[in-house]
C-alpha cells in the first residue's frame, strides 16, 4: 500500500490526489 500507481490515481477539482483504491474502500465502509 506504499506505492501509488499513476493509472489508479486521479486529481480532483481541488487539485488533491485521489487514490481510487481508497475511494472504493471508503465507499464499502459506509
N, C-alpha and C positions, 0 to 999 in steps of 0.2 A: 504493500500500500504506500510505499515511499515514492516511487516514480510516477510521474504523470505523463500519460501518452497524449500527445497533441491531438490525435484522432478522437480522443474521448474527452477533450477539454474545449470549452467554448467560452466566449466572453459575452456577458450580458450587457444590457443597455447602459449600465452604470460603469462598465469597464472592469467589473470584477470577474476573476476567473471562476468558472463554474465547472466542477467535475461531475460528469454525467453519472458516474457510479454513486457519488454522494447524493445526488438528486434522487436517484432510484431508491437508495437506501432510506432516505428521509421520507419518501413517499410511502414506502412499505411500513415504516414505523408508525405512521399516523393511524 
